[in-house]
Amino acid sequence: MQRMLPLPMEYDKSSHTYFMRTMEISDYLTSLDEIISREFIPALIRGLVSALERDLISLPVKYGGLGIPILTDLDRKEFSTSLLVTQHTVAAMKLESGCQVAETEEKLKAELKLVLEKRISEYKEHQSDILKQLSTKAKRIAEQNMDVGSSNWLSCLTLKRYGFSLNKAEFRD
């Protein structure tokens, strides 16, 4: 996976998100998406996944997924969101009016709130679409994973001072 990535390892998630928000790079992420879907996820769960299962895995942990996004989809969303949220700031800069800063900040906060609400709505709709396509057994398992608190272990940080930090050998069952 590392040899397919042209970016140095110093780049972290925030750097990738920055690139997604400022440039359309989905063409460059296609090969990385394929590696994640064909190699990384199967290695993680010890088996191949269908397109539907990949969609389920791409959901945030809160919605029953593993939070491993489909990067090309994420890139499109981040870029369009960035354009939407910054349109008022860009307009104010073009007018070169310093007196509209407070108004622009209010518009920015309102846009961010709308974007967050829209994103939550999209996740819930996508989750519902996935559940409709699953078999009865798979649907039951997915719904258990979506219960409140059932996925906390996926998104929490381990506490070394309490002995909860596990190495690779201790983590395997």
C-alpha positions as CSV (number, residue, x, y, z in Angstrom):
1,M,0.0,0.0,0.0
2,Q,2.8,2.4,0.8
3,R,4.5,2.0,-2.6
4,M,1.3,3.1,-4.3
5,L,1.1,6.3,-2.3
6,P,2.9,9.3,-3.9
7,L,2.7,11.3,-0.6
8,P,5.4,11.1,2.0
9,M,4.4,9.4,5.3
10,E,4.6,12.8,7.2
11,Y,1.2,13.7,5.8
12,D,-1.5,12.9,8.2
13,K,-5.3,12.8,7.9
14,S,-5.6,16.6,8.2
15,S,-3.2,17.0,5.3
16,H,-5.3,14.7,3.1
17,T,-8.5,16.5,4.2
18,Y,-6.8,19.8,3.3
19,F,-6.0,18.5,-0.2
20,M,-9.6,17.2,-0.6
21,R,-11.1,20.5,0.4
22,T,-8.9,22.6,-1.8
23,M,-8.5,20.5,-4.9
24,E,-10.4,17.8,-6.7
25,I,-8.1,14.8,-6.3
26,S,-10.5,11.9,-6.7
27,D,-8.7,10.7,-9.8
28,Y,-5.6,10.2,-7.7
29,L,-7.4,8.5,-4.9
30,T,-9.0,5.8,-7.1
31,S,-6.0,3.4,-6.9
32,L,-5.8,3.9,-3.1
33,D,-9.5,3.1,-2.8
34,E,-8.9,-0.1,-4.7
35,I,-6.1,-1.1,-2.4
36,I,-8.2,-0.4,0.6
37,S,-11.1,-2.4,-0.7
38,R,-9.2,-5.3,-2.2
39,E,-6.3,-5.7,0.3
40,F,-6.6,-3.7,3.5
41,I,-10.2,-4.5,4.5
42,P,-9.9,-8.2,3.5
43,A,-6.7,-8.4,5.6
44,L,-8.5,-6.7,8.5
45,I,-11.6,-8.9,8.5
46,R,-9.9,-12.0,7.0
47,G,-12.2,-12.2,4.0
48,L,-13.4,-10.5,0.8
49,V,-16.2,-7.9,1.0
50,S,-19.0,-7.1,-1.4
51,A,-19.7,-3.6,-2.7
52,L,-22.6,-3.4,-0.2
53,E,-20.4,-4.5,2.7
54,R,-17.8,-1.9,1.6
55,D,-20.5,0.8,1.7
56,L,-21.5,-0.4,5.2
57,I,-17.8,-0.3,6.3
58,S,-17.5,3.3,5.0
59,L,-20.2,4.6,7.4
60,P,-18.9,6.3,10.5
61,V,-18.7,4.1,13.6
62,K,-21.8,5.9,15.1
63,Y,-23.9,4.7,12.2
64,G,-22.7,1.0,12.3
65,G,-19.7,1.2,10.0
66,L,-16.0,1.0,10.7
67,G,-15.3,4.6,9.6
68,I,-13.0,3.6,6.7
69,P,-14.3,6.0,4.0
70,I,-14.4,5.5,0.3
71,L,-11.9,8.3,-0.5
72,T,-13.2,9.3,-3.9
73,D,-16.7,9.9,-2.5
74,L,-15.2,11.7,0.5
75,D,-13.1,13.9,-1.8
76,R,-16.2,15.0,-3.8
77,K,-18.1,15.8,-0.6
78,E,-15.2,17.7,1.0
79,F,-14.5,19.8,-2.1
80,S,-18.1,20.8,-2.7
81,T,-18.6,21.5,1.0
82,S,-15.5,23.7,1.0
83,L,-16.8,25.7,-2.0
84,L,-20.2,26.2,-0.3
85,V,-18.9,27.2,3.1
86,T,-16.3,29.7,1.8
87,Q,-18.4,31.4,-0.8
88,H,-19.4,34.3,1.5
89,T,-15.7,34.8,2.5
90,V,-14.6,34.8,-1.1
91,A,-17.3,37.3,-2.0
92,A,-16.3,39.6,0.9
93,M,-12.6,39.4,-0.2
94,K,-13.6,40.3,-3.8
95,L,-15.4,43.4,-2.5
96,E,-12.5,44.2,-0.2
97,S,-14.9,45.3,2.5
98,G,-13.5,44.9,6.0
99,C,-16.8,46.0,7.6
100,Q,-18.6,42.8,6.6
101,V,-16.4,40.5,8.7
102,A,-18.9,40.0,11.4
103,E,-21.7,39.3,8.8
104,T,-19.4,36.9,6.9
105,E,-18.6,35.0,10.2
106,E,-22.3,34.7,10.9
107,K,-22.9,33.4,7.4
108,L,-20.0,31.0,7.8
109,K,-21.4,29.6,11.1
110,A,-24.8,29.2,9.5
111,E,-23.4,27.4,6.5
112,L,-21.3,25.1,8.7
113,K,-24.4,24.2,10.7
114,L,-26.3,23.4,7.5
115,V,-23.5,21.3,6.2
116,L,-23.3,19.3,9.4
117,E,-27.1,18.7,9.4
118,K,-26.9,17.7,5.7
119,R,-24.1,15.3,6.3
120,I,-25.9,13.6,9.3
121,S,-29.0,13.3,7.1
122,E,-26.9,11.8,4.3
123,Y,-25.4,9.2,6.6
124,K,-28.8,8.2,8.0
125,E,-30.2,7.9,4.5
126,H,-27.2,5.9,3.3
127,Q,-27.5,3.7,6.4
128,S,-31.2,3.1,5.7
129,D,-30.5,2.3,2.0
130,I,-27.8,-0.3,3.0
131,L,-30.1,-1.9,5.6
132,K,-32.8,-2.4,3.0
133,Q,-30.4,-4.4,0.8
134,L,-29.0,-6.7,3.5
135,S,-30.2,-10.2,4.2
136,T,-32.3,-10.7,7.3
137,K,-29.3,-12.1,9.3
138,A,-26.9,-9.4,8.1
139,K,-29.4,-6.8,8.8
140,R,-29.9,-8.0,12.4
141,I,-26.1,-8.0,12.9
142,A,-25.8,-4.5,11.4
143,E,-28.6,-3.2,13.6
144,Q,-26.9,-4.6,16.7
145,N,-23.7,-2.7,15.6
146,M,-25.8,0.5,15.3
147,D,-27.1,0.3,18.9
148,V,-26.0,3.2,21.1
149,G,-22.7,2.4,22.8
150,S,-22.1,-0.9,20.9
151,S,-19.2,0.7,18.9
152,N,-17.6,2.7,21.6
153,W,-14.6,0.4,21.6
154,L,-13.8,1.3,18.0
155,S,-13.5,5.0,18.6
156,C,-12.0,5.3,22.0
157,L,-8.3,5.8,22.9
158,T,-6.6,3.3,25.0
159,L,-5.2,4.3,28.4
160,K,-1.7,3.0,28.9
161,R,-1.6,4.1,32.5
162,Y,-4.5,1.7,33.4
163,G,-3.0,-1.2,31.4
164,F,-5.6,-1.0,28.6
165,S,-3.0,-0.6,25.8
166,L,-2.6,-3.8,23.9
167,N,0.2,-4.8,21.6
168,K,-0.4,-6.8,18.4
169,A,0.1,-10.2,20.1
170,E,-2.2,-9.4,23.0
171,F,-5.0,-8.1,20.7
172,R,-5.5,-11.3,18.7
173,D,-8.0,-13.8,19.9
